[in-house]
Amino acid sequence: MFSETLFNIGPFNICLWNIFFLAIIFLIAAILRRIVHRLLKKYAKSANIAIEGRRVTWLKMLSQSVYLLAIYVAVLSFKFNNKDITFADLFKVKIINLPNFKLDFSDLLVMVSVFFGAKIIVNLSTLIISKRLQRSKNYDRATEFIYVQIAKYFIYIFSIFFCFQLLNITSLLLGGSAAILVGIGFGIQDVFKDFVAGFVLLFEAKLRVGDVVEITPTSKGSSKSQDTIVAKILKINLRTTEIQTREGNVLIIPNTRLTQEQVENWSHGSELTRFTIKVTVEYGSNTELIQRLLKQSALAHPKVNKTEPVIVRLADFAENGLDLELIFWADQNWDINNYKSEIRFEIDRLFREHKIKVPYPQRVMHVLHETKQSTQQ
């Protein structure tokens, strides 16, 4: 029963035993890969070796090489019920046999080998790039990520075109799919823009992994308070970018948002940035005392820069009181809103201590009484 032929792959007869052997072989390979990975990781840990950077890549390469052995054993398993057929016969098996396109098993094996080799080259290039950049005194992990991503995309794209060339289908794809590409081009134009934007981000390196950015839409009519996003860049892919907001949410946004909208990079440029806290006090208040208290509250905070001047400015004679602005310098930090909040708490404490009041909105209403005199006729 188990030896009966279910179907044929070229000259090979496939029975239940073949399927069973294949399932067992790849199941053992998956288990063996995990065991190898854990043993290597355990050894590195016992030897006080940090599992980071290049060592992670070596672990991946060693553990994934188990599948090469599994593929070889899987091919040997076909000899169980096909003893008179050689491997050369297997390579000649036609998988696809069309008038304009033919695909042999050997072609499929070449494609698998090319992409597996591309993966190994990606891992090796990661090792080389990491090794060269870490020798530099100005080593930056974000820069390493950019070079690794560019190398990875270049290797995989080259592998795809190399396979097309081996199969002689480059001209077929370009000629036969021209009309189709024109038709679907309009539907995927936004996706294409995102791909182009991804290359721009990676090659320009103006925005890198770990940078804190403020993204403001440039479209008219948008409210900055509602649409502006302050986030940290986690990963830049070819089409999308992963960012983390202050609330801890991870967002995946198209790359065009980072190239077409206004983006302020807090991690570049000057380390110090000027911030403003607005305060309103009643008319008739002691402005000299208020000015001193506002400066005192800002300078009391450890994150406020003490070498730059702290300024209190009378911004306007407003409808409900005097509008003042407390201006100070601090690091452009991820937690700047928390720092502002702590300064506001100190301002509130000092105002209550010195009996300085923050006015409520006031409205004066005049009610007119009209008397109607009736005329008697």
DAZIJO-V442592 format. One record per residue. N is the residue number from 0. PSI is psi in radians with two decimals (NA if undefined). OMEGA is omega in whole degrees, -180 to 180 (* if undefined). D_LAST is the distance of its C-alpha to the last C-alpha in Angstrom with 2 decimals. Layout:
BEGIN
n->[N | N]
psi->[PSI | PSI]
omega->[OMEGA | OMEGA]
d_last->[D_LAST | D_LAST]
END
This chain:
BEGIN
n->[0 | 1 | 2 | 3 | 4 | 5 | 6 | 7 | 8 | 9 | 10 | 11 | 12 | 13 | 14 | 15 | 16 | 17 | 18 | 19 | 20 | 21 | 22 | 23 | 24 | 25 | 26 | 27 | 28 | 29 | 30 | 31 | 32 | 33 | 34 | 35 | 36 | 37 | 38 | 39 | 40 | 41 | 42 | 43 | 44 | 45 | 46 | 47 | 48 | 49 | 50 | 51 | 52 | 53 | 54 | 55 | 56 | 57 | 58 | 59 | 60 | 61 | 62 | 63 | 64 | 65 | 66 | 67 | 68 | 69 | 70 | 71 | 72 | 73 | 74 | 75 | 76 | 77 | 78 | 79 | 80 | 81 | 82 | 83 | 84 | 85 | 86 | 87 | 88 | 89 | 90 | 91 | 92 | 93 | 94 | 95 | 96 | 97 | 98 | 99 | 100 | 101 | 102 | 103 | 104 | 105 | 106 | 107 | 108 | 109 | 110 | 111 | 112 | 113 | 114 | 115 | 116 | 117 | 118 | 119 | 120 | 121 | 122 | 123 | 124 | 125 | 126 | 127 | 128 | 129 | 130 | 131 | 132 | 133 | 134 | 135 | 136 | 137 | 138 | 139 | 140 | 141 | 142 | 143 | 144 | 145 | 146 | 147 | 148 | 149 | 150 | 151 | 152 | 153 | 154 | 155 | 156 | 157 | 158 | 159 | 160 | 161 | 162 | 163 | 164 | 165 | 166 | 167 | 168 | 169 | 170 | 171 | 172 | 173 | 174 | 175 | 176 | 177 | 178 | 179 | 180 | 181 | 182 | 183 | 184 | 185 | 186 | 187 | 188 | 189 | 190 | 191 | 192 | 193 | 194 | 195 | 196 | 197 | 198 | 199 | 200 | 201 | 202 | 203 | 204 | 205 | 206 | 207 | 208 | 209 | 210 | 211 | 212 | 213 | 214 | 215 | 216 | 217 | 218 | 219 | 220 | 221 | 222 | 223 | 224 | 225 | 226 | 227 | 228 | 229 | 230 | 231 | 232 | 233 | 234 | 235 | 236 | 237 | 238 | 239 | 240 | 241 | 242 | 243 | 244 | 245 | 246 | 247 | 248 | 249 | 250 | 251 | 252 | 253 | 254 | 255 | 256 | 257 | 258 | 259 | 260 | 261 | 262 | 263 | 264 | 265 | 266 | 267 | 268 | 269 | 270 | 271 | 272 | 273 | 274 | 275 | 276 | 277 | 278 | 279 | 280 | 281 | 282 | 283 | 284 | 285 | 286 | 287 | 288 | 289 | 290 | 291 | 292 | 293 | 294 | 295 | 296 | 297 | 298 | 299 | 300 | 301 | 302 | 303 | 304 | 305 | 306 | 307 | 308 | 309 | 310 | 311 | 312 | 313 | 314 | 315 | 316 | 317 | 318 | 319 | 320 | 321 | 322 | 323 | 324 | 325 | 326 | 327 | 328 | 329 | 330 | 331 | 332 | 333 | 334 | 335 | 336 | 337 | 338 | 339 | 340 | 341 | 342 | 343 | 344 | 345 | 346 | 347 | 348 | 349 | 350 | 351 | 352 | 353 | 354 | 355 | 356 | 357 | 358 | 359 | 360 | 361 | 362 | 363 | 364 | 365 | 366 | 367 | 368 | 369 | 370 | 371 | 372 | 373 | 374 | 375 | 376]
psi->[-0.85 | -0.32 | -0.05 | 2.46 | 2.20 | -0.76 | 3.00 | 2.48 | 1.63 | -2.23 | -0.07 | 2.32 | 2.21 | 2.16 | -3.10 | -0.56 | -0.70 | -0.80 | -0.70 | -0.78 | -0.74 | -0.75 | -0.76 | -0.74 | -0.84 | -0.46 | -0.77 | -0.67 | -0.73 | -0.73 | -0.74 | -0.65 | -0.75 | -0.70 | -0.78 | -0.76 | -0.75 | -0.69 | -0.77 | -0.72 | -0.69 | -0.70 | -0.77 | -0.65 | -0.74 | -0.49 | 0.15 | 0.70 | 2.21 | 2.23 | 1.34 | 2.80 | -2.04 | -0.64 | -0.57 | -0.74 | -0.74 | -0.71 | -0.74 | -0.78 | -0.74 | -0.73 | -0.63 | -0.35 | -0.27 | -0.60 | -0.47 | -0.79 | -0.65 | -0.71 | -0.72 | -0.79 | -0.62 | -0.71 | -0.68 | -0.50 | -0.37 | -0.31 | -0.13 | -0.80 | 0.31 | 1.07 | -0.48 | 0.03 | 2.30 | 3.00 | -0.49 | -0.61 | -0.60 | -0.68 | -0.40 | -0.01 | 2.26 | 2.05 | -0.77 | 2.22 | 1.51 | 2.86 | -0.70 | -0.07 | 2.29 | 2.44 | 1.96 | 2.93 | -0.56 | -0.66 | -0.73 | -0.70 | -0.66 | -0.74 | -0.77 | -0.72 | -0.69 | -0.79 | -0.59 | -0.70 | -0.63 | -0.67 | -0.69 | -0.72 | -0.66 | -0.78 | -0.71 | -0.71 | -0.61 | -0.74 | -0.79 | -0.82 | -0.78 | -0.74 | -0.74 | -0.73 | -0.59 | -0.28 | -0.39 | 2.55 | -0.49 | 0.70 | 2.34 | 2.18 | -0.59 | -0.68 | -0.69 | -0.73 | -0.71 | -0.82 | -0.67 | -0.74 | -0.77 | -0.77 | -0.70 | -0.82 | -0.70 | -0.76 | -0.76 | -0.70 | -0.75 | -0.66 | -0.71 | -0.82 | -0.56 | -0.72 | -0.70 | -0.68 | -0.67 | -0.63 | -0.03 | 0.73 | 0.13 | -0.87 | -0.59 | -0.73 | -0.74 | -0.67 | -0.82 | -0.45 | 0.14 | -0.81 | -0.66 | -0.71 | -0.66 | -0.68 | -0.79 | -0.15 | -0.66 | -0.53 | -0.47 | 0.35 | -0.59 | -0.67 | -0.70 | -0.69 | -0.69 | -0.66 | -0.78 | -0.75 | -0.62 | -0.74 | -0.68 | -0.79 | -0.72 | -0.69 | -0.68 | -0.61 | 0.53 | -0.50 | 2.22 | 2.88 | 2.30 | -0.25 | 2.53 | 2.13 | 2.70 | 2.01 | 2.09 | 2.13 | 2.47 | -0.02 | 2.57 | 2.54 | 0.00 | 2.48 | 2.20 | -0.67 | -0.50 | -0.60 | -0.32 | 2.35 | 2.22 | 2.11 | 2.88 | 2.33 | 2.15 | -0.72 | 2.38 | 1.93 | -3.10 | -0.59 | -0.52 | 2.90 | 2.36 | 2.20 | 2.72 | 2.18 | 3.03 | -0.43 | -0.08 | 0.03 | 2.44 | 2.08 | 2.52 | 1.92 | 2.62 | 2.60 | -0.42 | -0.42 | -0.54 | -0.24 | -0.42 | -0.35 | 2.92 | 2.10 | 2.12 | 2.06 | 1.89 | -0.35 | -0.11 | 2.89 | -2.64 | 2.48 | -0.48 | 2.51 | 2.55 | 2.31 | 2.73 | 2.37 | 2.17 | 2.37 | 2.45 | 2.29 | 2.87 | 2.67 | 2.45 | -0.02 | 2.78 | 1.69 | -0.52 | -0.72 | -0.74 | -0.72 | -0.73 | -0.70 | -0.66 | -0.75 | -0.68 | -0.73 | -0.63 | -0.79 | -0.34 | -0.30 | 2.32 | -0.38 | -0.15 | 2.28 | 2.24 | -0.25 | -0.40 | 2.56 | 2.47 | 2.18 | 2.42 | 2.13 | 2.36 | 1.86 | -0.69 | 2.66 | 1.65 | 3.13 | -0.64 | -0.08 | -2.88 | 2.16 | 2.08 | 2.68 | 2.15 | 2.01 | 2.21 | 2.92 | 2.41 | 2.96 | 2.43 | 1.51 | 2.70 | -0.54 | 0.48 | -0.58 | -0.60 | -0.66 | -0.74 | -0.72 | -0.74 | -0.65 | -0.68 | -0.67 | -0.70 | -0.67 | -0.78 | -0.70 | -0.78 | -0.65 | -0.73 | -0.61 | -0.62 | 0.23 | 0.75 | 2.22 | 2.46 | 2.10 | 2.61 | 2.70 | 2.29 | 2.54 | 2.36 | 2.18 | 2.26 | 2.14 | 2.13 | 2.23 | 2.19 | 2.29 | 2.33 | 2.13 | 2.14 | 2.43 | 2.26 | 2.30 | NA]
omega->[-179 | -179 | 179 | -178 | 178 | 178 | -178 | 169 | -174 | 180 | -176 | 173 | -178 | 178 | -180 | 179 | 178 | 179 | 179 | 179 | -180 | 180 | -180 | -178 | -177 | 173 | 177 | 179 | 179 | 179 | -180 | 178 | 179 | 180 | 179 | -180 | -179 | 179 | 179 | 179 | 179 | 178 | 180 | -180 | 180 | 179 | 180 | 177 | -179 | 180 | -179 | 171 | -173 | -178 | 175 | 180 | 177 | 178 | 179 | -178 | -179 | -179 | -180 | 179 | 177 | -179 | 176 | 177 | -180 | 179 | 179 | 179 | 180 | 178 | 178 | -177 | 179 | 179 | -179 | -179 | 177 | -172 | -175 | -176 | -178 | 179 | 177 | 177 | 178 | -179 | -178 | -178 | 179 | 177 | 176 | -178 | 180 | -180 | -177 | -177 | 178 | 180 | 176 | 176 | 178 | 177 | 179 | 179 | 178 | 180 | 178 | 180 | -180 | -178 | 175 | 176 | 178 | 178 | 177 | 179 | 177 | 179 | 179 | 178 | 176 | 178 | -177 | -179 | 180 | -178 | -178 | -178 | -180 | 175 | -178 | 178 | -180 | -178 | 179 | -178 | 179 | 178 | 177 | 179 | -179 | -179 | 179 | 179 | 179 | 179 | -179 | -179 | -179 | -178 | -178 | 178 | 178 | 180 | 180 | 180 | 178 | 177 | 177 | -179 | 179 | -178 | 180 | 180 | -180 | -180 | 179 | 180 | -178 | -178 | -175 | -175 | -178 | -180 | 180 | -179 | 178 | -178 | -177 | -180 | 179 | -178 | -177 | -178 | 177 | 178 | 179 | 177 | 179 | 177 | 179 | 178 | 178 | 177 | 179 | -180 | -177 | -176 | 180 | 179 | 175 | 176 | -176 | 179 | -179 | 180 | 174 | -174 | 173 | -175 | -179 | 178 | 180 | -179 | -178 | 176 | 180 | 180 | -177 | -178 | -177 | -171 | -179 | -180 | 170 | -173 | 177 | -179 | 180 | -177 | 178 | 177 | -177 | -178 | -176 | 177 | 177 | 178 | 178 | -179 | 179 | 179 | 180 | 179 | 177 | -179 | 174 | -175 | 176 | -177 | 180 | 177 | -178 | 180 | -176 | 180 | -180 | -178 | 176 | -178 | -179 | -176 | 179 | 177 | -177 | 179 | -179 | 178 | 180 | 179 | -176 | 172 | -178 | -179 | 177 | 179 | -178 | 171 | -179 | 179 | 179 | -175 | 178 | 177 | 180 | 179 | 180 | -179 | 179 | 177 | -180 | -179 | 179 | -178 | 178 | -179 | -176 | -177 | 179 | -179 | -175 | -179 | 178 | -177 | 172 | -172 | 171 | -174 | 174 | -172 | -174 | 167 | -171 | -176 | -175 | 180 | -180 | 178 | 180 | 178 | 174 | -175 | -180 | -179 | 178 | 176 | 176 | -169 | 177 | -176 | -176 | 178 | 175 | 178 | 177 | 179 | 179 | 177 | 178 | 176 | 179 | 177 | 179 | 179 | -180 | 178 | 179 | 180 | -179 | 175 | 175 | -173 | 171 | -171 | 171 | 173 | -177 | 176 | 177 | -178 | 177 | 180 | -179 | 177 | 179 | 177 | -179 | 176 | 179 | 179 | 177 | 179 | *]
d_last->[121.99 | 120.96 | 123.45 | 122.14 | 120.62 | 116.86 | 116.37 | 118.13 | 117.33 | 119.73 | 123.24 | 122.09 | 121.66 | 118.85 | 119.13 | 117.39 | 119.85 | 118.78 | 115.11 | 116.04 | 118.14 | 115.35 | 112.81 | 115.27 | 116.23 | 112.70 | 111.69 | 114.66 | 113.76 | 110.21 | 111.57 | 114.30 | 111.82 | 109.80 | 112.98 | 114.19 | 110.84 | 110.74 | 114.36 | 113.87 | 110.70 | 112.45 | 115.42 | 113.24 | 111.39 | 114.67 | 115.97 | 112.80 | 111.90 | 108.21 | 106.96 | 104.90 | 104.99 | 108.38 | 109.71 | 106.80 | 107.78 | 111.42 | 110.47 | 108.47 | 111.36 | 113.96 | 111.93 | 110.89 | 114.53 | 115.16 | 113.50 | 116.12 | 118.82 | 116.78 | 116.52 | 120.28 | 121.09 | 118.62 | 120.48 | 123.79 | 122.51 | 122.52 | 126.33 | 126.28 | 126.37 | 126.95 | 130.32 | 131.62 | 128.62 | 128.56 | 125.66 | 126.20 | 125.25 | 122.03 | 121.06 | 121.45 | 119.03 | 116.33 | 112.87 | 110.99 | 112.86 | 110.69 | 111.82 | 110.15 | 110.22 | 112.81 | 112.65 | 115.81 | 116.11 | 117.74 | 114.64 | 112.47 | 114.84 | 114.63 | 110.82 | 110.83 | 113.43 | 111.44 | 108.25 | 110.16 | 111.98 | 108.65 | 107.44 | 110.62 | 110.21 | 106.61 | 107.90 | 110.72 | 108.40 | 106.15 | 109.21 | 110.30 | 106.86 | 106.36 | 109.83 | 109.44 | 105.97 | 106.85 | 109.65 | 107.15 | 105.91 | 102.38 | 102.31 | 98.88 | 98.37 | 95.39 | 97.60 | 100.23 | 97.69 | 96.71 | 100.33 | 101.12 | 98.16 | 99.11 | 102.74 | 101.76 | 99.57 | 102.21 | 105.01 | 103.14 | 101.95 | 105.51 | 106.85 | 104.56 | 105.64 | 109.25 | 109.10 | 107.58 | 110.42 | 113.05 | 111.69 | 111.37 | 107.78 | 106.14 | 106.32 | 105.36 | 102.20 | 101.26 | 101.92 | 100.73 | 97.64 | 96.27 | 93.83 | 92.80 | 92.26 | 90.00 | 87.93 | 87.55 | 87.26 | 83.56 | 83.08 | 85.01 | 84.01 | 82.04 | 85.10 | 87.27 | 84.95 | 85.36 | 89.15 | 89.15 | 86.90 | 89.36 | 92.24 | 90.23 | 89.48 | 93.11 | 94.69 | 92.30 | 92.34 | 89.16 | 87.90 | 90.48 | 90.84 | 89.60 | 87.12 | 83.62 | 81.08 | 77.34 | 76.18 | 72.87 | 71.63 | 71.19 | 68.69 | 65.27 | 62.40 | 64.65 | 63.83 | 66.78 | 66.00 | 66.08 | 68.82 | 71.27 | 74.41 | 76.87 | 80.11 | 83.87 | 86.06 | 88.48 | 90.14 | 89.96 | 91.05 | 91.48 | 88.09 | 86.10 | 85.89 | 85.58 | 83.39 | 82.45 | 79.01 | 78.31 | 77.30 | 80.84 | 79.91 | 82.36 | 80.72 | 82.52 | 80.87 | 82.04 | 83.94 | 81.53 | 78.97 | 81.42 | 82.18 | 78.83 | 76.41 | 76.23 | 78.80 | 79.40 | 82.80 | 82.71 | 86.47 | 87.35 | 87.02 | 86.47 | 86.81 | 84.00 | 80.36 | 77.32 | 74.59 | 71.13 | 69.08 | 65.43 | 63.90 | 60.45 | 60.05 | 57.20 | 56.24 | 58.05 | 61.09 | 64.60 | 65.55 | 69.14 | 69.68 | 68.04 | 70.27 | 73.34 | 72.38 | 71.76 | 75.16 | 76.77 | 75.39 | 76.68 | 80.10 | 80.56 | 80.70 | 84.31 | 83.41 | 81.68 | 84.09 | 84.95 | 86.50 | 83.31 | 80.48 | 77.45 | 74.31 | 70.82 | 68.30 | 64.67 | 63.21 | 59.53 | 56.61 | 54.81 | 51.30 | 52.41 | 55.49 | 58.75 | 60.58 | 64.33 | 67.27 | 70.59 | 73.28 | 76.80 | 79.86 | 81.54 | 83.69 | 81.90 | 82.43 | 81.58 | 79.97 | 77.92 | 74.67 | 76.33 | 77.36 | 73.82 | 72.57 | 75.18 | 74.13 | 70.47 | 71.52 | 73.33 | 70.31 | 68.13 | 70.75 | 71.03 | 67.25 | 66.89 | 69.87 | 68.35 | 64.76 | 63.50 | 60.40 | 59.50 | 55.71 | 53.45 | 50.87 | 47.71 | 44.11 | 41.30 | 37.83 | 34.68 | 31.60 | 28.28 | 25.36 | 21.91 | 18.86 | 15.55 | 12.55 | 9.40 | 6.22 | 3.64 | 0.00]
END
